[in-house]
Amino acid sequence: MNDLISFFEYAIRNNNVVEWYKEKGAVFSGDDPIVVARRIFSDFPYDLVDKDNWRRSDYFCSYLLSKSDGYASIVEGTHLFPPG
């Protein structure tokens, strides 16, 4: 999970990902990218994931496949593309 958060921090720093909340639209808090990346994944169900075998965890895969809020990609600098 730390690697995923680091990847999102990198993407935010390079303007490829921005904060996103479905109800409110895009949010640009101005927070440090690592703070934003941690916030995006703050709903990750750590208590449900097998800590010794998390890569094969159904919860981990389901979470990543269904994560549809918290972030959006910037497409060619012209519009936002929310996941899902």
C-alpha positions as CSV (number, residue, x, y, z in Angstrom):
1,M,0.0,0.0,0.0
2,N,2.9,2.3,0.7
3,D,4.1,1.8,-2.9
4,L,0.7,2.7,-4.2
5,I,0.5,5.8,-2.1
6,S,4.0,6.8,-3.3
7,F,2.9,6.3,-6.9
8,F,0.0,8.6,-6.3
9,E,2.2,11.1,-4.6
10,Y,4.4,11.1,-7.7
11,A,1.4,11.4,-10.0
12,I,0.0,14.3,-8.1
13,R,3.4,16.1,-8.1
14,N,3.5,15.7,-11.9
15,N,0.0,16.9,-12.4
16,N,-1.4,13.6,-13.6
17,V,-3.8,13.0,-10.7
18,V,-5.8,15.5,-8.7
19,E,-8.1,15.2,-5.7
20,W,-11.7,14.3,-6.5
21,Y,-14.9,14.0,-4.6
22,K,-18.0,12.8,-6.4
23,E,-20.4,15.1,-4.7
24,K,-18.3,18.2,-4.9
25,G,-16.4,17.8,-8.1
26,A,-12.6,18.5,-8.2
27,V,-10.9,19.7,-5.1
28,F,-7.5,21.4,-5.1
29,S,-6.6,21.7,-1.4
30,G,-3.1,22.8,-2.0
31,D,-1.9,20.2,0.5
32,D,1.4,18.5,0.0
33,P,1.0,15.6,-2.5
34,I,1.8,12.9,0.1
35,V,-1.0,14.3,2.3
36,V,-3.4,14.2,-0.6
37,A,-2.3,10.6,-1.6
38,R,-2.8,9.4,2.0
39,R,-6.2,11.1,2.1
40,I,-7.3,9.4,-1.1
41,F,-6.6,5.9,0.3
42,S,-7.6,6.7,3.9
43,D,-10.7,4.5,3.4
44,F,-8.6,1.4,2.7
45,P,-9.8,-1.5,4.9
46,Y,-6.5,-2.5,6.6
47,D,-8.4,-4.5,9.2
48,L,-9.8,-6.8,6.5
49,V,-6.6,-7.5,4.6
50,D,-4.4,-10.5,5.4
51,K,-1.2,-8.7,6.3
52,D,1.0,-11.7,5.3
53,N,-0.7,-12.2,1.9
54,W,-2.2,-8.9,1.0
55,R,-1.4,-9.1,-2.7
56,R,-3.8,-12.1,-3.0
57,S,-6.4,-10.7,-0.7
58,D,-9.9,-10.4,-2.2
59,Y,-10.4,-7.2,-0.2
60,F,-7.3,-5.6,-1.6
61,C,-8.3,-6.4,-5.2
62,S,-11.9,-5.5,-4.7
63,Y,-11.0,-2.2,-3.1
64,L,-8.7,-1.2,-6.0
65,L,-11.1,-2.3,-8.7
66,S,-14.0,-0.5,-7.1
67,K,-12.2,2.7,-5.9
68,S,-14.1,5.3,-7.7
69,D,-13.7,8.4,-5.6
70,G,-10.9,10.4,-4.1
71,Y,-8.9,11.1,-7.3
72,A,-9.2,11.9,-11.0
73,S,-6.7,11.7,-13.8
74,I,-6.0,14.8,-15.9
75,V,-6.4,13.9,-19.6
76,E,-4.1,15.9,-21.9
77,G,-4.4,18.8,-19.6
78,T,-8.0,19.6,-20.8
79,H,-10.4,17.7,-18.6
80,L,-10.7,15.4,-15.6
81,F,-11.4,11.7,-15.9
82,P,-12.7,10.3,-12.6
83,P,-12.3,6.5,-12.2
84,G,-15.2,4.1,-12.5
